[in-house]
């Protein structure tokens, strides 16, 4: 799934992405670490892997979108 990075805190390695419908979804440090990124800037297109749905939706991996 693709999304756009919205917020990122380098100290906790957590933040939020916006899905294409505008829904914000938070991610935590382990999801960030799983993608091997060092930094994330607002507005970057990212690829995410999730589990659950609705209010239980959780990001398990976040990495840069490559074409």
Predicted model as a PDB file, atoms N, CA, C, CB and O in Angstrom, pLDDT in the B-factor column:
MODEL        1                                                                  
ATOM      1  N   UNK A   1       0.851  -1.155   0.000  1.00 92.00           N  
ATOM      2  CA  UNK A   1       0.000   0.000   0.000  1.00 92.00           C  
ATOM      3  C   UNK A   1       0.908   1.232   0.000  1.00 92.00           C  
ATOM      4  CB  UNK A   1      -0.974  -0.010   1.222  1.00 92.00           C  
ATOM      5  O   UNK A   1       2.011   1.193   0.544  1.00 92.00           O  
ATOM      6  N   UNK A   2       0.449   2.308  -0.601  1.00 95.00           N  
ATOM      7  CA  UNK A   2       1.217   3.546  -0.626  1.00 95.00           C  
ATOM      8  C   UNK A   2       0.552   4.603   0.255  1.00 95.00           C  
ATOM      9  CB  UNK A   2       1.361   4.061  -2.069  1.00 95.00           C  
ATOM     10  O   UNK A   2      -0.653   4.566   0.505  1.00 95.00           O  
ATOM     11  N   UNK A   3       1.369   5.538   0.715  1.00 97.00           N  
ATOM     12  CA  UNK A   3       0.882   6.636   1.545  1.00 97.00           C  
ATOM     13  C   UNK A   3       1.866   7.798   1.404  1.00 97.00           C  
ATOM     14  CB  UNK A   3       0.724   6.195   3.052  1.00 97.00           C  
ATOM     15  O   UNK A   3       2.874   7.697   0.705  1.00 97.00           O  
ATOM     16  N   UNK A   4       1.557   8.886   2.073  1.00 97.00           N  
ATOM     17  CA  UNK A   4       2.429  10.060   2.090  1.00 97.00           C  
ATOM     18  C   UNK A   4       2.833  10.336   3.529  1.00 97.00           C  
ATOM     19  CB  UNK A   4       1.725  11.306   1.458  1.00 97.00           C  
ATOM     20  O   UNK A   4       1.985  10.386   4.420  1.00 97.00           O  
ATOM     21  N   UNK A   5       4.134  10.517   3.754  1.00 97.00           N  
ATOM     22  CA  UNK A   5       4.583  10.794   5.105  1.00 97.00           C  
ATOM     23  C   UNK A   5       4.030  12.152   5.550  1.00 97.00           C  
ATOM     24  CB  UNK A   5       6.134  10.768   5.188  1.00 97.00           C  
ATOM     25  O   UNK A   5       4.027  13.119   4.789  1.00 97.00           O  
ATOM     26  N   UNK A   6       3.571  12.198   6.786  1.00 97.00           N  
ATOM     27  CA  UNK A   6       2.913  13.399   7.311  1.00 97.00           C  
ATOM     28  C   UNK A   6       3.711  13.994   8.464  1.00 97.00           C  
ATOM     29  CB  UNK A   6       1.483  13.075   7.771  1.00 97.00           C  
ATOM     30  O   UNK A   6       4.032  15.182   8.453  1.00 97.00           O  
ATOM     31  N   UNK A   7       4.029  13.179   9.451  1.00 97.00           N  
ATOM     32  CA  UNK A   7       4.853  13.640  10.574  1.00 97.00           C  
ATOM     33  C   UNK A   7       5.906  12.575  10.870  1.00 97.00           C  
ATOM     34  CB  UNK A   7       3.976  13.931  11.847  1.00 97.00           C  
ATOM     35  O   UNK A   7       5.730  11.400  10.549  1.00 97.00           O  
ATOM     36  N   UNK A   8       6.997  13.010  11.485  1.00 97.00           N  
ATOM     37  CA  UNK A   8       8.048  12.080  11.895  1.00 97.00           C  
ATOM     38  C   UNK A   8       8.835  12.701  13.040  1.00 97.00           C  
ATOM     39  CB  UNK A   8       8.989  11.729  10.702  1.00 97.00           C  
ATOM     40  O   UNK A   8       9.246  13.858  12.965  1.00 97.00           O  
ATOM     41  N   UNK A   9       9.042  11.924  14.102  1.00 97.00           N  
ATOM     42  CA  UNK A   9       9.845  12.343  15.250  1.00 97.00           C  
ATOM     43  C   UNK A   9      11.111  11.488  15.270  1.00 97.00           C  
ATOM     44  CB  UNK A   9       9.039  12.206  16.601  1.00 97.00           C  
ATOM     45  O   UNK A   9      11.040  10.296  15.570  1.00 97.00           O  
ATOM     46  N   UNK A  10      12.283  12.081  14.952  1.00 95.00           N  
ATOM     47  CA  UNK A  10      13.510  11.286  14.889  1.00 95.00           C  
ATOM     48  C   UNK A  10      13.938  10.682  16.227  1.00 95.00           C  
ATOM     49  CB  UNK A  10      14.617  12.134  14.364  1.00 95.00           C  
ATOM     50  O   UNK A  10      14.670   9.692  16.246  1.00 95.00           O  
ATOM     51  N   UNK A  11      13.499  11.254  17.332  1.00 96.00           N  
ATOM     52  CA  UNK A  11      13.887  10.697  18.637  1.00 96.00           C  
ATOM     53  C   UNK A  11      13.168   9.387  18.935  1.00 96.00           C  
ATOM     54  CB  UNK A  11      13.598  11.703  19.746  1.00 96.00           C  
ATOM     55  O   UNK A  11      13.772   8.453  19.462  1.00 96.00           O  
ATOM     56  N   UNK A  12      11.878   9.315  18.601  1.00 96.00           N  
ATOM     57  CA  UNK A  12      11.106   8.090  18.862  1.00 96.00           C  
ATOM     58  C   UNK A  12      10.985   7.221  17.620  1.00 96.00           C  
ATOM     59  CB  UNK A  12       9.713   8.441  19.377  1.00 96.00           C  
ATOM     60  O   UNK A  12      10.539   6.077  17.704  1.00 96.00           O  
ATOM     61  N   UNK A  13      11.384   7.763  16.454  1.00 95.00           N  
ATOM     62  CA  UNK A  13      11.267   7.097  15.162  1.00 95.00           C  
ATOM     63  C   UNK A  13       9.822   6.736  14.853  1.00 95.00           C  
ATOM     64  CB  UNK A  13      12.134   5.847  15.131  1.00 95.00           C  
ATOM     65  O   UNK A  13       9.554   5.731  14.195  1.00 95.00           O  
ATOM     66  N   UNK A  14       8.893   7.555  15.330  1.00 96.00           N  
ATOM     67  CA  UNK A  14       7.471   7.327  15.091  1.00 96.00           C  
ATOM     68  C   UNK A  14       6.875   8.533  14.388  1.00 96.00           C  
ATOM     69  CB  UNK A  14       6.724   7.044  16.413  1.00 96.00           C  
ATOM     70  O   UNK A  14       7.500   9.591  14.311  1.00 96.00           O  
ATOM     71  N   UNK A  15       5.674   8.372  13.881  1.00 97.00           N  
ATOM     72  CA  UNK A  15       5.009   9.473  13.197  1.00 97.00           C  
ATOM     73  C   UNK A  15       3.690   9.033  12.622  1.00 97.00           C  
ATOM     74  CB  UNK A  15       5.890  10.034  12.102  1.00 97.00           C  
ATOM     75  O   UNK A  15       3.059   8.099  13.117  1.00 97.00           O  
ATOM     76  N   UNK A  16       3.271   9.719  11.560  1.00 97.00           N  
ATOM     77  CA  UNK A  16       2.017   9.402  10.889  1.00 97.00           C  
ATOM     78  C   UNK A  16       2.202   9.491   9.387  1.00 97.00           C  
ATOM     79  CB  UNK A  16       0.892  10.342  11.352  1.00 97.00           C  
ATOM     80  O   UNK A  16       3.030  10.253   8.889  1.00 97.00           O  
ATOM     81  N   UNK A  17       1.417   8.702   8.679  1.00 97.00           N  
ATOM     82  CA  UNK A  17       1.311   8.825   7.236  1.00 97.00           C  
ATOM     83  C   UNK A  17      -0.136   9.148   6.909  1.00 97.00           C  
ATOM     84  CB  UNK A  17       1.784   7.523   6.510  1.00 97.00           C  
ATOM     85  O   UNK A  17      -1.038   8.915   7.714  1.00 97.00           O  
ATOM     86  N   UNK A  18      -0.342   9.685   5.722  1.00 97.00           N  
ATOM     87  CA  UNK A  18      -1.695   9.908   5.219  1.00 97.00           C  
ATOM     88  C   UNK A  18      -1.948   8.928   4.097  1.00 97.00           C  
ATOM     89  CB  UNK A  18      -1.893  11.376   4.735  1.00 97.00           C  
ATOM     90  O   UNK A  18      -1.185   8.862   3.133  1.00 97.00           O  
ATOM     91  N   UNK A  19      -3.025   8.164   4.224  1.00 95.00           N  
ATOM     92  CA  UNK A  19      -3.429   7.305   3.131  1.00 95.00           C  
ATOM     93  C   UNK A  19      -3.946   8.175   1.994  1.00 95.00           C  
ATOM     94  CB  UNK A  19      -4.502   6.286   3.588  1.00 95.00           C  
ATOM     95  O   UNK A  19      -4.173   9.368   2.191  1.00 95.00           O  
ATOM     96  N   UNK A  20      -4.133   7.612   0.825  1.00 94.00           N  
ATOM     97  CA  UNK A  20      -4.556   8.402  -0.321  1.00 94.00           C  
ATOM     98  C   UNK A  20      -5.939   9.026  -0.131  1.00 94.00           C  
ATOM     99  CB  UNK A  20      -4.553   7.542  -1.557  1.00 94.00           C  
ATOM    100  O   UNK A  20      -6.268  10.003  -0.803  1.00 94.00           O  
ATOM    101  N   UNK A  21      -6.748   8.482   0.768  1.00 95.00           N  
ATOM    102  CA  UNK A  21      -8.058   9.082   1.046  1.00 95.00           C  
ATOM    103  C   UNK A  21      -7.989  10.144   2.147  1.00 95.00           C  
ATOM    104  CB  UNK A  21      -9.053   7.997   1.444  1.00 95.00           C  
ATOM    105  O   UNK A  21      -9.017  10.684   2.558  1.00 95.00           O  
ATOM    106  N   UNK A  22      -6.765  10.445   2.626  1.00 95.00           N  
ATOM    107  CA  UNK A  22      -6.570  11.473   3.642  1.00 95.00           C  
ATOM    108  C   UNK A  22      -6.594  10.971   5.071  1.00 95.00           C  
ATOM    109  CB  UNK A  22      -7.598  12.505   3.490  1.00 95.00           C  
ATOM    110  O   UNK A  22      -6.433  11.763   6.000  1.00 95.00           O  
ATOM    111  N   UNK A  23      -6.790   9.688   5.271  1.00 93.00           N  
ATOM    112  CA  UNK A  23      -6.840   9.121   6.614  1.00 93.00           C  
ATOM    113  C   UNK A  23      -5.441   9.063   7.219  1.00 93.00           C  
ATOM    114  CB  UNK A  23      -7.471   7.718   6.586  1.00 93.00           C  
ATOM    115  O   UNK A  23      -4.542   8.472   6.621  1.00 93.00           O  
ATOM    116  N   UNK A  24      -5.234   9.667   8.404  1.00 94.00           N  
ATOM    117  CA  UNK A  24      -3.929   9.556   9.066  1.00 94.00           C  
ATOM    118  C   UNK A  24      -3.803   8.207   9.773  1.00 94.00           C  
ATOM    119  CB  UNK A  24      -3.730  10.712  10.077  1.00 94.00           C  
ATOM    120  O   UNK A  24      -4.742   7.743  10.418  1.00 94.00           O  
ATOM    121  N   UNK A  25      -2.635   7.590   9.644  1.00 96.00           N  
ATOM    122  CA  UNK A  25      -2.367   6.315  10.311  1.00 96.00           C  
ATOM    123  C   UNK A  25      -1.000   6.435  10.990  1.00 96.00           C  
ATOM    124  CB  UNK A  25      -2.403   5.099   9.288  1.00 96.00           C  
ATOM    125  O   UNK A  25      -0.006   6.742  10.331  1.00 96.00           O  
ATOM    126  N   UNK A  26      -0.946   6.196  12.300  1.00 96.00           N  
ATOM    127  CA  UNK A  26       0.343   6.309  13.002  1.00 96.00           C  
ATOM    128  C   UNK A  26       1.229   5.089  12.770  1.00 96.00           C  
ATOM    129  CB  UNK A  26       0.113   6.497  14.501  1.00 96.00           C  
ATOM    130  O   UNK A  26       0.750   3.997  12.462  1.00 96.00           O  
ATOM    131  N   UNK A  27       2.539   5.306  12.928  1.00 97.00           N  
ATOM    132  CA  UNK A  27       3.489   4.193  12.931  1.00 97.00           C  
ATOM    133  C   UNK A  27       4.424   4.388  14.110  1.00 97.00           C  
ATOM    134  CB  UNK A  27       4.289   4.107  11.581  1.00 97.00           C  
ATOM    135  O   UNK A  27       4.635   5.508  14.577  1.00 97.00           O  
ATOM    136  N   UNK A  28       4.986   3.273  14.586  1.00 96.00           N  
ATOM    137  CA  UNK A  28       5.878   3.334  15.747  1.00 96.00           C  
ATOM    138  C   UNK A  28       7.319   3.029  15.330  1.00 96.00           C  
ATOM    139  CB  UNK A  28       5.414   2.343  16.842  1.00 96.00           C  
ATOM    140  O   UNK A  28       7.592   2.726  14.168  1.00 96.00           O  
ATOM    141  N   UNK A  29       8.218   3.113  16.284  1.00 96.00           N  
ATOM    142  CA  UNK A  29       9.636   2.889  16.025  1.00 96.00           C  
ATOM    143  C   UNK A  29       9.948   1.549  15.380  1.00 96.00           C  
ATOM    144  CB  UNK A  29      10.390   3.000  17.294  1.00 96.00           C  
ATOM    145  O   UNK A  29      10.715   1.513  14.418  1.00 96.00           O  
ATOM    146  N   UNK A  30       9.385   0.439  15.869  1.00 97.00           N  
ATOM    147  CA  UNK A  30       9.676  -0.846  15.236  1.00 97.00           C  
ATOM    148  C   UNK A  30       9.253  -0.914  13.762  1.00 97.00           C  
ATOM    149  CB  UNK A  30       8.991  -1.945  16.002  1.00 97.00           C  
ATOM    150  O   UNK A  30       9.943  -1.546  12.962  1.00 97.00           O  
ATOM    151  N   UNK A  31       8.154  -0.288  13.392  1.00 97.00           N  
ATOM    152  CA  UNK A  31       7.726  -0.272  11.984  1.00 97.00           C  
ATOM    153  C   UNK A  31       8.714   0.538  11.149  1.00 97.00           C  
ATOM    154  CB  UNK A  31       6.291   0.319  11.846  1.00 97.00           C  
ATOM    155  O   UNK A  31       9.035   0.161  10.023  1.00 97.00           O  
ATOM    156  N   UNK A  32       9.192   1.642  11.699  1.00 96.00           N  
ATOM    157  CA  UNK A  32      10.185   2.465  11.000  1.00 96.00           C  
ATOM    158  C   UNK A  32      11.492   1.692  10.846  1.00 96.00           C  
ATOM    159  CB  UNK A  32      10.431   3.795  11.759  1.00 96.00           C  
ATOM    160  O   UNK A  32      12.075   1.666   9.763  1.00 96.00           O  
ATOM    161  N   UNK A  33      11.949   1.068  11.919  1.00 95.00           N  
ATOM    162  CA  UNK A  33      13.201   0.303  11.895  1.00 95.00           C  
ATOM    163  C   UNK A  33      13.139  -0.865  10.915  1.00 95.00           C  
ATOM    164  CB  UNK A  33      13.526  -0.215  13.291  1.00 95.00           C  
ATOM    165  O   UNK A  33      14.151  -1.207  10.303  1.00 95.00           O  
ATOM    166  N   UNK A  34      11.971  -1.482  10.758  1.00 95.00           N  
ATOM    167  CA  UNK A  34      11.824  -2.626   9.853  1.00 95.00           C  
ATOM    168  C   UNK A  34      12.096  -2.238   8.401  1.00 95.00           C  
ATOM    169  CB  UNK A  34      10.422  -3.217   9.975  1.00 95.00           C  
ATOM    170  O   UNK A  34      12.500  -3.081   7.600  1.00 95.00           O  
ATOM    171  N   UNK A  35      11.878  -0.972   8.060  1.00 94.00           N  
ATOM    172  CA  UNK A  35      12.093  -0.528   6.689  1.00 94.00           C  
ATOM    173  C   UNK A  35      13.510  -0.109   6.386  1.00 94.00           C  
ATOM    174  CB  UNK A  35      11.192   0.591   6.388  1.00 94.00           C  
ATOM    175  O   UNK A  35      13.844   0.132   5.226  1.00 94.00           O  
ATOM    176  N   UNK A  36      14.360  -0.013   7.405  1.00 92.00           N  
ATOM    177  CA  UNK A  36      15.759   0.332   7.197  1.00 92.00           C  
ATOM    178  C   UNK A  36      16.015   1.796   6.852  1.00 92.00           C  
ATOM    179  CB  UNK A  36      16.307  -0.512   6.125  1.00 92.00           C  
ATOM    180  O   UNK A  36      17.094   2.129   6.362  1.00 92.00           O  
ATOM    181  N   UNK A  37      15.049   2.671   7.097  1.00 93.00           N  
ATOM    182  CA  UNK A  37      15.234   4.092   6.799  1.00 93.00           C  
ATOM    183  C   UNK A  37      16.056   4.772   7.884  1.00 93.00           C  
ATOM    184  CB  UNK A  37      13.879   4.792   6.651  1.00 93.00           C  
ATOM    185  O   UNK A  37      16.124   4.302   9.020  1.00 93.00           O  
ATOM    186  N   UNK A  38      16.678   5.886   7.514  1.00 93.00           N  
ATOM    187  CA  UNK A  38      17.410   6.690   8.494  1.00 93.00           C  
ATOM    188  C   UNK A  38      16.676   7.985   8.815  1.00 93.00           C  
ATOM    189  CB  UNK A  38      18.812   7.004   7.980  1.00 93.00           C  
ATOM    190  O   UNK A  38      16.863   8.556   9.889  1.00 93.00           O  
ATOM    191  N   UNK A  39      15.835   8.452   7.883  1.00 93.00           N  
ATOM    192  CA  UNK A  39      15.149   9.727   8.028  1.00 93.00           C  
ATOM    193  C   UNK A  39      13.894   9.695   7.175  1.00 93.00           C  
ATOM    194  CB  UNK A  39      16.068  10.915   7.627  1.00 93.00           C  
ATOM    195  O   UNK A  39      13.833   8.972   6.181  1.00 93.00           O  
ATOM    196  N   UNK A  40      12.902  10.470   7.558  1.00 95.00           N  
ATOM    197  CA  UNK A  40      11.675  10.581   6.781  1.00 95.00           C  
ATOM    198  C   UNK A  40      11.239  12.037   6.795  1.00 95.00           C  
ATOM    199  CB  UNK A  40      10.554   9.650   7.345  1.00 95.00           C  
ATOM    200  O   UNK A  40      11.150  12.659   7.853  1.00 95.00           O  
ATOM    201  N   UNK A  41      10.970  12.572   5.617  1.00 95.00           N  
ATOM    202  CA  UNK A  41      10.548  13.970   5.505  1.00 95.00           C  
ATOM    203  C   UNK A  41       9.071  14.042   5.161  1.00 95.00           C  
ATOM    204  CB  UNK A  41      11.383  14.712   4.442  1.00 95.00           C  
ATOM    205  O   UNK A  41       8.570  13.191   4.425  1.00 95.00           O  
ATOM    206  N   UNK A  42       8.360  15.040   5.677  1.00 95.00           N  
ATOM    207  CA  UNK A  42       6.947  15.213   5.315  1.00 95.00           C  
ATOM    208  C   UNK A  42       6.799  15.354   3.796  1.00 95.00           C  
ATOM    209  CB  UNK A  42       6.347  16.455   6.032  1.00 95.00           C  
ATOM    210  O   UNK A  42       7.577  16.051   3.145  1.00 95.00           O  
ATOM    211  N   UNK A  43       5.797  14.688   3.255  1.00 96.00           N  
ATOM    212  CA  UNK A  43       5.512  14.768   1.828  1.00 96.00           C  
ATOM    213  C   UNK A  43       6.128  13.655   1.008  1.00 96.00           C  
ATOM    214  CB  UNK A  43       5.981  16.064   1.306  1.00 96.00           C  
ATOM    215  O   UNK A  43       5.783  13.499  -0.163  1.00 96.00           O  
ATOM    216  N   UNK A  44       7.041  12.865   1.593  1.00 96.00           N  
ATOM    217  CA  UNK A  44       7.634  11.760   0.838  1.00 96.00           C  
ATOM    218  C   UNK A  44       6.606  10.655   0.638  1.00 96.00           C  
ATOM    219  CB  UNK A  44       8.884  11.207   1.561  1.00 96.00           C  
ATOM    220  O   UNK A  44       5.823  10.342   1.535  1.00 96.00           O  
ATOM    221  N   UNK A  45       6.624  10.065  -0.574  1.00 96.00           N  
ATOM    222  CA  UNK A  45       5.778   8.909  -0.831  1.00 96.00           C  
ATOM    223  C   UNK A  45       6.456   7.696  -0.210  1.00 96.00           C  
ATOM    224  CB  UNK A  45       5.529   8.705  -2.367  1.00 96.00           C  
ATOM    225  O   UNK A  45       7.657   7.484  -0.378  1.00 96.00           O  
ATOM    226  N   UNK A  46       5.677   6.914   0.500  1.00 97.00           N  
ATOM    227  CA  UNK A  46       6.203   5.741   1.181  1.00 97.00           C  
ATOM    228  C   UNK A  46       5.363   4.515   0.836  1.00 97.00           C  
ATOM    229  CB  UNK A  46       6.234   5.965   2.705  1.00 97.00           C  
ATOM    230  O   UNK A  46       4.206   4.618   0.426  1.00 97.00           O  
ATOM    231  N   UNK A  47       5.977   3.372   1.014  1.00 96.00           N  
ATOM    232  CA  UNK A  47       5.264   2.100   0.901  1.00 96.00           C  
ATOM    233  C   UNK A  47       5.102   1.578   2.321  1.00 96.00           C  
ATOM    234  CB  UNK A  47       6.034   1.057  -0.028  1.00 96.00           C  
ATOM    235  O   UNK A  47       6.049   1.579   3.107  1.00 96.00           O  
ATOM    236  N   UNK A  48       3.902   1.138   2.635  1.00 97.00           N  
ATOM    237  CA  UNK A  48       3.653   0.607   3.977  1.00 97.00           C  
ATOM    238  C   UNK A  48       3.056  -0.789   3.882  1.00 97.00           C  
ATOM    239  CB  UNK A  48       2.714   1.542   4.774  1.00 97.00           C  
ATOM    240  O   UNK A  48       2.361  -1.131   2.926  1.00 97.00           O  
ATOM    241  N   UNK A  49       3.346  -1.571   4.892  1.00 96.00           N  
ATOM    242  CA  UNK A  49       2.677  -2.851   5.081  1.00 96.00           C  
ATOM    243  C   UNK A  49       1.900  -2.741   6.380  1.00 96.00           C  
ATOM    244  CB  UNK A  49       3.700  -4.059   5.109  1.00 96.00           C  
ATOM    245  O   UNK A  49       2.388  -2.181   7.362  1.00 96.00           O  
ATOM    246  N   UNK A  50       0.692  -3.275   6.380  1.00 96.00           N  
ATOM    247  CA  UNK A  50      -0.192  -3.122   7.531  1.00 96.00           C  
ATOM    248  C   UNK A  50      -0.771  -4.466   7.940  1.00 96.00           C  
ATOM    249  CB  UNK A  50      -1.320  -2.133   7.218  1.00 96.00           C  
ATOM    250  O   UNK A  50      -0.697  -5.455   7.210  1.00 96.00           O  
ATOM    251  N   UNK A  51      -1.341  -4.467   9.119  1.00 94.00           N  
ATOM    252  CA  UNK A  51      -2.163  -5.589   9.561  1.00 94.00           C  
ATOM    253  C   UNK A  51      -3.362  -5.020  10.289  1.00 94.00           C  
ATOM    254  CB  UNK A  51      -1.359  -6.574  10.474  1.00 94.00           C  
ATOM    255  O   UNK A  51      -3.298  -3.917  10.831  1.00 94.00           O  
ATOM    256  N   UNK A  52      -4.437  -5.753  10.305  1.00 92.00           N  
ATOM    257  CA  UNK A  52      -5.674  -5.295  10.905  1.00 92.00           C  
ATOM    258  C   UNK A  52      -6.444  -4.406   9.943  1.00 92.00           C  
ATOM    259  CB  UNK A  52      -5.392  -4.552  12.200  1.00 92.00           C  
ATOM    260  O   UNK A  52      -6.033  -4.207   8.800  1.00 92.00           O  
ATOM    261  N   UNK A  53      -7.549  -3.882  10.410  1.00 90.00           N  
ATOM    262  CA  UNK A  53      -8.352  -2.971   9.604  1.00 90.00           C  
ATOM    263  C   UNK A  53      -9.175  -2.069  10.516  1.00 90.00           C  
ATOM    264  CB  UNK A  53      -9.272  -3.755   8.638  1.00 90.00           C  
ATOM    265  O   UNK A  53      -9.304  -2.309  11.716  1.00 90.00           O  
ATOM    266  N   UNK A  54      -9.726  -1.025   9.907  1.00 86.00           N  
ATOM    267  CA  UNK A  54     -10.512  -0.069  10.684  1.00 86.00           C  
ATOM    268  C   UNK A  54      -9.676   0.551  11.785  1.00 86.00           C  
ATOM    269  CB  UNK A  54     -11.744  -0.746  11.282  1.00 86.00           C  
ATOM    270  O   UNK A  54      -8.522   0.919  11.564  1.00 86.00           O  
ATOM    271  N   UNK A  55     -10.264   0.670  12.991  1.00 86.00           N  
ATOM    272  CA  UNK A  55      -9.524   1.286  14.100  1.00 86.00           C  
ATOM    273  C   UNK A  55      -8.330   0.454  14.566  1.00 86.00           C  
ATOM    274  CB  UNK A  55     -10.453   1.516  15.264  1.00 86.00           C  
ATOM    275  O   UNK A  55      -7.464   0.959  15.281  1.00 86.00           O  
ATOM    276  N   UNK A  56      -8.280  -0.807  14.169  1.00 90.00           N  
ATOM    277  CA  UNK A  56      -7.174  -1.696  14.554  1.00 90.00           C  
ATOM    278  C   UNK A  56      -6.040  -1.698  13.531  1.00 90.00           C  
ATOM    279  CB  UNK A  56      -7.690  -3.115  14.740  1.00 90.00           C  
ATOM    280  O   UNK A  56      -5.070  -2.437  13.698  1.00 90.00           O  
ATOM    281  N   UNK A  57      -6.141  -0.878  12.463  1.00 91.00           N  
ATOM    282  CA  UNK A  57      -5.109  -0.835  11.432  1.00 91.00           C  
ATOM    283  C   UNK A  57      -3.785  -0.419  12.048  1.00 91.00           C  
ATOM    284  CB  UNK A  57      -5.505   0.130  10.298  1.00 91.00           C  
ATOM    285  O   UNK A  57      -3.702   0.578  12.766  1.00 91.00           O  
ATOM    286  N   UNK A  58      -2.742  -1.204  11.753  1.00 93.00           N  
ATOM    287  CA  UNK A  58      -1.423  -0.957  12.330  1.00 93.00           C  
ATOM    288  C   UNK A  58      -0.377  -1.121  11.242  1.00 93.00           C  
ATOM    289  CB  UNK A  58      -1.138  -1.916  13.524  1.00 93.00           C  
ATOM    290  O   UNK A  58      -0.404  -2.094  10.488  1.00 93.00           O  
ATOM    291  N   UNK A  59       0.543  -0.170  11.160  1.00 97.00           N  
ATOM    292  CA  UNK A  59       1.634  -0.242  10.197  1.00 97.00           C  
ATOM    293  C   UNK A  59       2.739  -1.115  10.782  1.00 97.00           C  
ATOM    294  CB  UNK A  59       2.171   1.181   9.841  1.00 97.00           C  
ATOM    295  O   UNK A  59       3.181  -0.905  11.911  1.00 97.00           O  
ATOM    296  N   UNK A  60       3.180  -2.101   9.994  1.00 96.00           N  
ATOM    297  CA  UNK A  60       4.236  -3.010  10.459  1.00 96.00           C  
ATOM    298  C   UNK A  60       5.562  -2.716   9.768  1.00 96.00           C  
ATOM    299  CB  UNK A  60       3.832  -4.469  10.214  1.00 96.00           C  
ATOM    300  O   UNK A  60       6.610  -3.147  10.248  1.00 96.00           O  
ATOM    301  N   UNK A  61       5.538  -1.984   8.635  1.00 97.00           N  
ATOM    302  CA  UNK A  61       6.759  -1.640   7.906  1.00 97.00           C  
ATOM    303  C   UNK A  61       6.495  -0.381   7.119  1.00 97.00           C  
ATOM    304  CB  UNK A  61       7.218  -2.797   6.968  1.00 97.00           C  
ATOM    305  O   UNK A  61       5.430  -0.219   6.524  1.00 97.00           O  
ATOM    306  N   UNK A  62       7.469   0.511   7.118  1.00 97.00           N  
ATOM    307  CA  UNK A  62       7.401   1.721   6.312  1.00 97.00           C  
ATOM    308  C   UNK A  62       8.747   1.904   5.611  1.00 97.00           C  
ATOM    309  CB  UNK A  62       7.043   2.970   7.190  1.00 97.00           C  
ATOM    310  O   UNK A  62       9.797   1.841   6.250  1.00 97.00           O  
ATOM    311  N   UNK A  63       8.714   2.128   4.310  1.00 96.00           N  
ATOM    312  CA  UNK A  63       9.932   2.324   3.527  1.00 96.00           C  
ATOM    313  C   UNK A  63       9.613   3.283   2.385  1.00 96.00           C  
ATOM    314  CB  UNK A  63      10.489   0.960   2.984  1.00 96.00           C  
ATOM    315  O   UNK A  63       8.445   3.576   2.131  1.00 96.00           O  
ATOM    316  N   UNK A  64      10.631   3.769   1.700  1.00 93.00           N  
ATOM    317  CA  UNK A  64      10.403   4.694   0.597  1.00 93.00           C  
ATOM    318  C   UNK A  64       9.791   3.968  -0.585  1.00 93.00           C  
ATOM    319  CB  UNK A  64      11.709   5.375   0.183  1.00 93.00           C  
ATOM    320  O   UNK A  64      10.115   2.812  -0.858  1.00 93.00           O  
ATOM    321  N   UNK A  65       8.905   4.659  -1.280  1.00 81.00           N  
ATOM    322  CA  UNK A  65       8.306   4.125  -2.492  1.00 81.00           C  
ATOM    323  C   UNK A  65       9.302   4.276  -3.622  1.00 81.00           C  
ATOM    324  CB  UNK A  65       6.970   4.838  -2.826  1.00 81.00           C  
ATOM    325  O   UNK A  65       9.805   5.374  -3.861  1.00 81.00           O  
ATOM    326  N   UNK A  66       9.592   3.204  -4.312  1.00 75.00           N  
ATOM    327  CA  UNK A  66      10.494   3.265  -5.465  1.00 75.00           C  
ATOM    328  C   UNK A  66       9.712   2.852  -6.704  1.00 75.00           C  
ATOM    329  CB  UNK A  66      11.750   2.347  -5.262  1.00 75.00           C  
ATOM    330  O   UNK A  66       8.789   2.040  -6.641  1.00 75.00           O  
ATOM    331  N   UNK A  67      10.103   3.427  -7.819  1.00 66.00           N  
ATOM    332  CA  UNK A  67       9.381   3.135  -9.064  1.00 66.00           C  
ATOM    333  C   UNK A  67      10.177   2.206  -9.936  1.00 66.00           C  
ATOM    334  CB  UNK A  67       9.065   4.417  -9.827  1.00 66.00           C  
ATOM    335  O   UNK A  67       9.730   1.847 -11.026  1.00 66.00           O  
TER     336      UNK A  67                                                      
ENDMDL                                                                          
END                                                                             
